[in-house]
Amino acid sequence: MFGSIAFVHILDEKRQKLDPKSEKCILVGYSLEPKGYKCFNPATRKAQVSRDVVLDESTSWYTVDLAPSDPIETDFFVDTEEDR
């Protein structure tokens, strides 16, 4: 389900011994080229594609972590006049 919480695994090469093994992200879609999930990390404001993801579909990111006054701005959904 889009907007659900996704825990993306951090590779061993990119972390230290006591660093967390996953990042809490938002599931925004599925990737077509490399098979995997598109996830957005609001802490770093970056998107990534990963195959090693654990999804928590019972909770939504927007109902748990964000207040209504904290909008997330992304470049994923560009509204152009051609789309209207």
C-alpha positions, 0 to 999 in steps of 0.5 A, a space after each residue: 500500500 502506497 504511503 505505508 512505512 518501509 524499513 530499508 536495509 542499509 548495506 554493511 559497507 555503508 554503516 559502522 558496527 553500532 549504526 542502525 541496520 535499516 532506515 524508516 522510509 515511505 513507500 512511494 511506488 515500484 521501480 520498473 527498471 531494477 526490480 524493487 521498491 521506491 522509497 522516500 526518506 523524509 529525514 534526508 529528503 532523498 529517494 532510493 530504490 531497494 529490493 531489501 525492504 520490510 513493509 508495515 502495511 498496517 500503519 501509514 506514515 501520515 497517520 503516525 509521524 507527521 503533523 498536518 502542518 509538516 508537508 513533504 515536498 518531493 520531485 516525484 509528482 510533477 504537475 504539468 499542463 500536459 497532465 491536466 
